[in-house]
Amino acid sequence: MESVAARLKAIRESARPALSVRKMAEELGYGDNHNKYNYYEKGFSKPTLPLHLARDFADVFEKYGIDRDEVMKLAELVEDDEAPRPILPATTDDDDVEIEQWDVAYGMGAGGYLDLPTTGERHKFSRSWLRQFTSAPPEKIFLADGTGDSMFPTILDADKVMIDTTQREVRMADRIWAAAFGQVGIIKRLRPSPDGSVKILSDNPSVPQEVAYDGELHVVGRVVAIVRKT
């Protein structure tokens, strides 16, 4: 069977008007980091796309004349007006949802490069418990491992952070966000300035602040919870 990467590339190349890798990355909100999308056509080796990515890709391809069901098949789903039909075993508890863990840790110190996408194991949470922190659908919520000590004592090294990717506009100062500064993953407090720049702040007072200017900062989502082992 043809790989997901090859099928995805074929779908993009059938788009009308023509849709380049760079343009696809821009449409997805990846900015200049077109390698983040290109990985899915070049190096992605899993048998299916994660559901959230298939939906994001389908939203873009639909604008270019592609039937979204064709894209959703890459996640082994077909969407209709009622509900998707997963080719996966259903959970036995209606209140349980699965949250995917990204396998590339966002750096809280030196940072980790975001050239590669982030998919990984899944963790079960109670839907009602999640609603304490966010109303986002489960497929838009992710876990990531933080590394480093720049957000100490708020976030400890190896804590898991829960990221709501529906929240990408920094409208309130000093909340904690997962972002890419250049191509480096960070978890920091962000403070917008009147001149359009954004201050990047650490909770560890020994770490100096940085400033991002136009095009340098890509917000991935807001950190809505910290999951810590006891």
C-alpha positions in Angstrom: 0.0 0.0 0.0 1.2 3.5 -0.8 2.6 5.3 2.2 0.7 8.2 3.9 3.5 10.5 3.0 3.2 9.7 -0.7 -0.6 9.9 -0.7 -0.5 13.3 1.1 2.0 14.6 -1.6 -0.3 13.3 -4.4 -3.3 15.1 -2.8 -1.4 18.4 -2.5 -0.1 18.1 -6.1 -3.7 17.6 -7.3 -4.9 20.9 -5.7 -6.2 23.6 -7.9 -5.0 26.3 -8.0 -1.5 24.8 -7.5 -0.4 24.5 -3.9 3.3 24.4 -3.1 4.9 23.1 0.1 5.7 26.6 1.2 2.2 27.8 0.6 0.7 24.8 2.4 2.9 25.7 5.4 1.7 29.3 5.3 -1.9 28.2 5.1 -1.4 26.0 8.2 0.0 28.9 10.2 3.6 27.5 10.2 5.0 30.8 8.8 8.4 30.3 7.1 8.9 26.9 8.7 7.8 25.0 5.7 9.9 22.0 6.8 7.4 21.4 9.5 4.8 20.5 6.9 7.3 19.0 4.4 8.2 16.3 6.9 4.8 14.8 6.4 5.5 14.3 2.7 9.1 13.3 3.1 9.8 11.5 6.4 6.5 10.6 8.0 6.4 6.8 8.4 3.4 6.0 10.6 0.5 4.2 9.0 -2.0 7.0 9.6 -2.0 10.7 10.2 -3.0 12.0 13.7 -6.6 13.1 13.6 -5.9 16.7 14.4 -3.5 17.0 11.6 -5.8 15.4 9.1 -8.5 17.9 10.0 -6.1 20.8 9.7 -4.8 19.6 6.3 -8.4 19.0 5.1 -9.4 22.5 6.1 -6.7 23.9 3.8 -7.1 21.4 0.9 -10.9 22.0 0.8 -10.2 25.5 -0.3 -8.2 24.1 -3.2 -10.9 21.8 -4.5 -10.0 18.7 -2.6 -12.7 16.5 -1.1 -12.0 16.5 2.7 -13.0 12.9 2.9 -10.0 12.1 0.7 -7.7 13.7 3.3 -9.5 12.2 6.3 -8.8 8.7 4.9 -5.2 9.4 5.8 -6.3 9.2 9.4 -8.6 6.2 8.6 -11.6 8.4 9.1 -14.4 9.6 6.9 -16.2 12.7 8.0 -19.9 13.3 7.4 -22.5 15.7 8.6 -23.1 13.8 11.8 -19.8 12.4 13.2 -16.5 10.9 12.1 -16.4 7.1 11.9 -13.1 6.0 13.5 -11.6 2.6 12.5 -10.4 2.3 16.1 -11.8 0.6 19.2 -14.2 2.8 21.1 -13.5 3.6 24.7 -15.6 1.7 27.3 -16.1 4.8 29.4 -17.9 7.7 27.7 -16.2 10.2 29.9 -12.7 9.1 28.9 -10.8 10.9 26.1 -7.3 10.3 24.8 -4.8 13.1 24.7 -1.7 12.7 22.4 1.7 13.3 23.8 4.2 15.0 21.5 7.4 13.2 21.2 9.6 16.3 20.8 9.9 18.1 24.1 9.5 21.9 24.1 12.6 23.4 25.6 12.3 25.4 28.8 16.0 26.2 28.8 18.0 26.0 25.6 15.0 24.7 23.7 14.4 21.9 21.2 14.3 22.3 17.4 10.8 22.1 15.9 11.8 20.9 12.4 10.1 17.5 13.0 6.4 17.1 13.9 5.4 15.9 17.3 3.3 12.7 17.6 3.5 10.1 20.3 1.8 8.0 22.9 -1.7 8.8 24.2 -2.9 9.3 27.8 -6.5 8.9 29.0 -8.1 11.7 30.9 -11.6 12.4 32.2 -13.5 14.7 29.8 -15.1 16.4 32.8 -11.6 16.9 34.4 -10.3 18.5 31.2 -13.2 20.9 31.1 -11.8 22.5 34.3 -8.9 23.9 32.1 -10.2 24.2 28.5 -13.3 23.8 26.4 -11.2 22.8 23.4 -12.0 19.4 21.7 -9.6 16.6 22.8 -7.9 16.5 19.3 -6.8 20.1 19.8 -5.1 19.4 23.2 -1.7 17.9 23.6 0.8 16.9 26.2 4.5 17.7 26.0 7.5 17.2 28.2 9.2 20.4 29.4 12.9 20.4 29.8 15.2 22.8 31.6 14.8 25.1 34.6 14.0 28.5 33.1 10.3 28.2 34.2 11.2 27.0 37.7 9.5 26.9 40.2 6.2 27.0 38.1 7.2 24.2 35.8 9.8 21.6 36.9 12.1 19.7 34.6 10.2 16.7 33.1 6.8 18.0 34.1 4.2 17.4 31.4 2.4 20.5 30.1 -1.0 20.5 28.6 -1.3 22.7 25.5 -4.5 24.0 24.0 -3.8 24.7 20.4 -7.1 26.5 19.8 -5.6 29.4 21.7 -2.9 31.1 19.6 -3.5 34.8 20.0 -1.7 36.4 22.9 -4.4 38.7 24.1 -3.6 38.7 27.8 -0.1 39.4 29.1 2.0 37.0 31.2 0.2 33.7 30.6 2.3 30.7 29.7 2.5 29.7 26.1 4.1 27.0 23.9 5.7 28.7 21.0 8.5 28.5 18.4 11.0 31.3 18.6 12.8 31.0 15.3 12.9 27.2 15.1 13.4 26.6 18.8 10.6 25.3 21.0 9.9 27.3 24.1 7.5 27.4 27.0 7.5 30.9 28.4 5.3 33.7 29.6 4.6 36.1 26.7 3.9 39.9 27.1 2.9 41.8 24.0 4.2 45.4 23.7 2.6 48.4 22.1 5.2 48.5 19.3 4.1 45.0 18.2 7.0 43.1 19.8 6.6 40.4 22.4 8.6 40.0 25.5 9.6 36.4 26.3 9.8 35.9 30.1 11.0 33.2 32.3 9.9 32.5 35.9 13.4 31.7 36.9 14.8 35.2 37.8 18.3 34.2 36.7 17.2 33.8 33.0 17.2 37.1 31.1 14.2 38.1 29.1 14.2 38.1 25.3 12.2 40.1 22.8 10.6 38.7 19.6 9.8 41.0 16.7 7.6 40.6 13.6 7.8 37.0 12.2 10.1 35.7 14.9 7.5 34.1 17.2 5.0 31.4 16.2 2.5 30.6 19.0 1.6 26.9 19.1 -0.9 27.1 21.9 -1.5 28.1 25.5 -0.4 26.0 28.5 -3.6 25.3 30.4 -2.4 22.8 32.9 0.8 21.3 34.4 0.7 17.5 35.0 3.2 16.4 37.7 4.0 13.1 39.2 3.9 12.9 42.9 
